[in-house]
Amino acid sequence: MDRQQAEAARPLLLSFPAEDGVLREHVRELVDDADARPAADLAPTLQAALRVVYPRVSVRLQHALAGFGQPTLYVFRDGGATSGLDPDDWTTDEACAWVVTDDHGNYVDANDAAEELFGVPRNDIIGQPAGTFTRPDARIKHADEMWALLAQTGSLHSLALVSRADGTDVRVEFVTVRDGARPGFSVTTMRRVS
């Protein structure tokens, strides 16, 4: 199959909530790794892989005849079209963990709650690249895509799976704000979610 045929066979991907660019990038990477698998086979595989980070995710296939002229995969982060994340602004809560990253994507500061969340002292956080404490199979592979999206949108809001130093996993909701500390320094605030 040539590239043009592969692109034509590729399903249209729609993820909800639409503003969750991190979810959208997870979906894109997983579909790219699937090597032109038929959409009917891709839906359950995609759903299983995404549940590592998004436990309530639902992936639904709409066949070409019913949709946009090609198979369409609908990915619902929270099980349906509405967001399951709390819309309140919790990011100013002093109990939340936060880290500051420089424009190269390295941690330059962290608070006590981040030390507790990651299970390591602040000195072991500082200097590490963003994503170091995210479970490897739950990470975006191409971080440059996320930094570009952050530069474009000014913020990212999604879920992640922190892998603590003791081996336990902690699901978190996070908000990253570009230039949140000062120009060139972004702030990511995190809180545990069940």
PELINNOR-V162002 format. One record per residue. N is the residue number from 1. SS is DSSP state (H for helix, E for strand, - for the rest). PHI is phi in whole degrees, 0 to 359 (999 if undefined). PSI is psi in whole degrees, -180 to 180 (* if undefined). Layout:
BEGIN
n & ss & phi & psi
N & SS & PHI & PSI
N & SS & PHI & PSI
END
This chain:
BEGIN
n & ss & phi & psi
1 & - & 999 & 128
2 & - & 280 & 173
3 & H & 300 & -40
4 & H & 296 & -42
5 & H & 294 & -40
6 & H & 298 & -43
7 & H & 295 & -39
8 & H & 293 & -33
9 & H & 280 & -18
10 & - & 294 & 134
11 & - & 288 & 152
12 & E & 287 & 136
13 & E & 248 & 124
14 & E & 233 & 123
15 & E & 242 & 148
16 & E & 227 & 136
17 & - & 288 & 144
18 & - & 299 & -28
19 & - & 280 & -5
20 & - & 276 & 86
21 & H & 293 & -27
22 & H & 293 & -46
23 & H & 301 & -46
24 & H & 302 & -41
25 & H & 291 & -39
26 & H & 302 & -47
27 & H & 298 & -47
28 & H & 301 & -46
29 & H & 298 & -43
30 & H & 295 & -40
31 & H & 292 & -41
32 & H & 300 & -37
33 & H & 285 & -13
34 & - & 279 & -7
35 & - & 52 & 61
36 & - & 56 & 35
37 & - & 294 & 142
38 & - & 303 & 144
39 & H & 305 & -37
40 & H & 297 & -35
41 & H & 278 & -29
42 & H & 289 & -36
43 & H & 304 & -54
44 & H & 292 & -34
45 & H & 294 & -44
46 & H & 297 & -45
47 & H & 299 & -45
48 & H & 298 & -44
49 & H & 293 & -40
50 & H & 289 & -26
51 & - & 294 & -16
52 & - & 301 & -42
53 & - & 260 & -40
54 & - & 245 & 89
55 & - & 296 & -21
56 & - & 259 & 7
57 & - & 300 & 145
58 & E & 228 & 128
59 & E & 245 & 124
60 & E & 236 & 139
61 & E & 259 & 132
62 & E & 245 & 123
63 & - & 291 & 159
64 & H & 306 & -39
65 & H & 294 & -27
66 & H & 266 & -6
67 & - & 231 & -121
68 & - & 266 & 18
69 & - & 87 & 1
70 & - & 212 & 159
71 & - & 302 & 143
72 & E & 235 & 129
73 & E & 257 & 120
74 & E & 263 & 126
75 & E & 244 & 116
76 & E & 251 & 105
77 & - & 307 & -42
78 & - & 253 & 23
79 & - & 91 & -20
80 & - & 207 & -174
81 & - & 288 & -18
82 & - & 264 & 153
83 & - & 283 & 138
84 & - & 265 & 0
85 & - & 275 & 146
86 & - & 293 & 123
87 & - & 284 & -10
88 & - & 296 & 150
89 & - & 276 & 91
90 & - & 271 & -8
91 & - & 292 & -14
92 & - & 267 & -1
93 & - & 292 & 121
94 & - & 295 & -15
95 & - & 280 & -13
96 & - & 286 & 148
97 & E & 284 & 144
98 & E & 214 & 150
99 & E & 227 & 153
100 & E & 245 & 133
101 & E & 243 & 147
102 & - & 275 & -178
103 & - & 286 & -2
104 & - & 262 & -1
105 & - & 84 & 20
106 & E & 255 & 142
107 & E & 291 & 130
108 & E & 242 & -11
109 & E & 200 & 157
110 & E & 202 & 152
111 & - & 262 & 177
112 & H & 300 & -37
113 & H & 294 & -32
114 & H & 291 & -39
115 & H & 302 & -45
116 & H & 293 & -43
117 & H & 298 & -48
118 & H & 281 & -20
119 & - & 77 & 24
120 & - & 220 & 157
121 & - & 291 & 158
122 & H & 308 & -40
123 & H & 298 & -25
124 & H & 275 & -12
125 & H & 270 & -48
126 & - & 303 & 132
127 & - & 93 & -15
128 & - & 280 & 149
129 & E & 286 & 148
130 & - & 306 & 138
131 & - & 98 & -10
132 & - & 305 & -36
133 & - & 261 & 12
134 & E & 267 & 138
135 & - & 304 & 132
136 & H & 307 & -42
137 & H & 281 & 0
138 & H & 248 & 6
139 & - & 270 & 151
140 & - & 287 & 128
141 & - & 289 & -38
142 & - & 251 & 86
143 & H & 300 & -26
144 & H & 302 & -34
145 & H & 298 & -41
146 & H & 289 & -39
147 & H & 295 & -38
148 & H & 295 & -42
149 & H & 296 & -41
150 & H & 299 & -42
151 & H & 297 & -36
152 & H & 284 & -44
153 & H & 264 & -24
154 & - & 90 & -18
155 & E & 202 & 156
156 & E & 231 & 141
157 & E & 219 & 116
158 & E & 198 & -159
159 & E & 243 & 155
160 & E & 212 & 167
161 & E & 239 & 107
162 & E & 278 & 134
163 & E & 254 & 106
164 & - & 289 & 161
165 & - & 301 & -28
166 & - & 276 & 3
167 & - & 94 & -6
168 & - & 277 & 151
169 & E & 255 & 141
170 & E & 231 & 122
171 & E & 278 & 132
172 & E & 229 & 152
173 & E & 262 & 139
174 & E & 224 & 153
175 & E & 229 & 124
176 & E & 249 & 129
177 & E & 243 & 120
178 & E & 296 & 137
179 & E & 57 & 27
180 & E & 291 & -25
181 & E & 266 & -47
182 & E & 186 & 170
183 & - & 307 & 129
184 & - & 89 & -2
185 & E & 230 & 114
186 & E & 265 & 149
187 & E & 246 & 130
188 & E & 247 & 122
189 & E & 253 & 138
190 & E & 228 & 147
191 & E & 218 & 150
192 & E & 291 & 143
193 & - & 229 & 151
194 & - & 267 & *
END
